Amino acid sequence: MTTVRKASNYIPKTPEHIECNIEKTLDVLGGKWAFLVIRELFGGTLRFGELQRRIPQVSPRALTSTLRHLEEKGVLERTVYPTVPVTVEYTLTPKGMDLHVICHEMKVWAARWT
C-alpha cells in the first residue's frame, strides 16, 4: 500500500498588510540545512540518498531531522512506496516552491557582498 500525502492546491492571495515578523519565516525554514535541502528540491523530486549525495556535509541524522521539520511545516511532501527496501521521495509543495524568490535574493546578496 502506498502512503501519499498531498498538499492542498490552495494558493493564498497576496496579503494587503505584511507584519514585520521575520521569526515566522525563520521558524518554518528551521535550522542550518533547510535552505540547502530546499535548493536541491527546486530541481524536482529526490530520494533521501540523492539528497545526501548532493549535500555531503550533512549527516544522515541532521538530514532526517530537517526533512521532518520541513514536512511538518508544509514545505515539502514525503511519499512512501512499499518496495524492499522502502522507497521514500521528497517533493516541494507550492508553499516550498514559493521560497524560490527568497533563495534567489540570498544568492544575489551573497554574490554582491561575499
C-alpha positions as CSV (number, residue, x, y, z in Angstrom):
1,M,0.0,0.0,0.0
2,T,1.3,3.4,-0.9
3,T,1.2,6.2,1.6
4,V,0.8,9.5,-0.2
5,R,0.5,12.9,1.4
6,K,-0.5,15.7,-0.9
7,A,-0.6,19.4,-0.1
8,S,-3.8,21.1,-0.9
9,N,-4.0,23.2,-4.1
10,Y,-4.8,26.2,-2.1
11,I,-2.6,29.2,-3.0
12,P,-3.1,32.2,-0.7
13,K,-3.7,35.7,-2.0
14,T,-1.0,38.3,-1.7
15,P,-1.6,39.9,1.7
16,E,-2.6,43.6,1.9
17,H,-0.7,44.1,5.1
18,I,2.5,42.3,5.9
19,E,3.6,42.1,9.5
20,C,7.2,42.7,10.2
21,N,7.7,39.3,11.7
22,I,10.7,37.5,10.3
23,E,10.5,35.0,13.2
24,K,7.6,33.2,11.5
25,T,9.7,32.6,8.4
26,L,12.7,31.5,10.3
27,D,10.6,29.1,12.3
28,V,9.3,27.5,9.1
29,L,12.8,27.3,7.5
30,G,14.3,25.9,10.6
31,G,17.9,25.1,11.0
32,K,21.2,25.1,9.2
33,W,20.4,22.7,6.4
34,A,16.9,23.8,5.4
35,F,17.9,26.1,2.6
36,L,20.2,23.6,1.0
37,V,17.5,20.9,1.1
38,I,15.0,23.3,-0.5
39,R,17.6,24.4,-3.1
40,E,18.1,20.8,-4.2
41,L,14.4,20.1,-4.3
42,F,13.8,23.1,-6.7
43,G,15.1,20.8,-9.4
44,G,12.4,18.2,-8.7
45,T,11.6,15.1,-6.6
46,L,14.6,13.4,-4.8
47,R,15.1,10.4,-2.6
48,F,16.9,10.6,0.7
49,G,20.2,9.1,-0.7
50,E,20.1,11.6,-3.6
51,L,19.8,14.5,-1.1
52,Q,22.6,13.1,1.0
53,R,24.9,12.8,-2.0
54,R,24.1,16.4,-3.2
55,I,24.7,17.8,0.3
56,P,27.7,15.7,1.5
57,Q,28.3,18.0,4.6
58,V,25.0,17.0,6.2
59,S,24.9,13.9,8.5
60,P,22.0,11.4,8.0
61,R,20.6,12.4,11.4
62,A,20.6,16.1,10.6
63,L,19.1,15.5,7.1
64,T,16.3,13.3,8.6
65,S,15.6,16.0,11.2
66,T,15.5,18.7,8.6
67,L,13.2,16.8,6.3
68,R,10.8,16.0,9.1
69,H,10.7,19.7,10.1
70,L,10.1,20.9,6.6
71,E,7.3,18.3,6.1
72,E,5.6,19.3,9.4
73,K,5.7,23.0,8.2
74,G,4.2,22.1,4.9
75,V,7.2,23.0,2.8
76,L,7.7,19.5,1.3
77,E,5.7,16.3,0.9
78,R,7.0,12.8,1.7
79,T,5.8,9.9,-0.4
80,V,6.5,6.4,0.7
81,Y,6.5,3.5,-1.8
82,P,6.1,-0.1,-0.5
83,T,9.3,-1.6,-2.0
84,V,12.0,-3.6,-0.4
85,P,13.8,-1.6,0.9
86,V,11.1,1.1,1.2
87,T,11.5,4.0,-1.3
88,V,10.8,7.5,0.1
89,E,10.7,10.6,-2.2
90,Y,10.5,14.2,-1.2
91,T,8.9,17.0,-3.3
92,L,8.4,20.7,-2.6
93,T,4.8,21.8,-2.1
94,P,3.5,25.1,-3.6
95,K,4.5,26.7,-0.2
96,G,8.0,25.3,-0.7
97,M,8.2,26.4,-4.3
98,D,7.2,29.9,-3.2
99,L,10.6,30.1,-1.4
100,H,12.4,30.3,-4.7
101,V,12.3,34.1,-4.7
102,I,13.9,34.2,-1.2
103,C,16.6,31.8,-2.2
104,H,17.4,33.8,-5.4
105,E,17.7,37.0,-3.5
106,M,20.0,35.3,-1.0
107,K,22.2,34.2,-3.9
108,V,22.3,37.8,-5.2
109,W,23.2,39.2,-1.8
110,A,26.0,36.7,-1.4
111,A,27.4,37.4,-4.8
112,R,27.4,41.1,-4.1
113,W,28.7,41.0,-0.5
114,T,30.9,38.0,-0.1
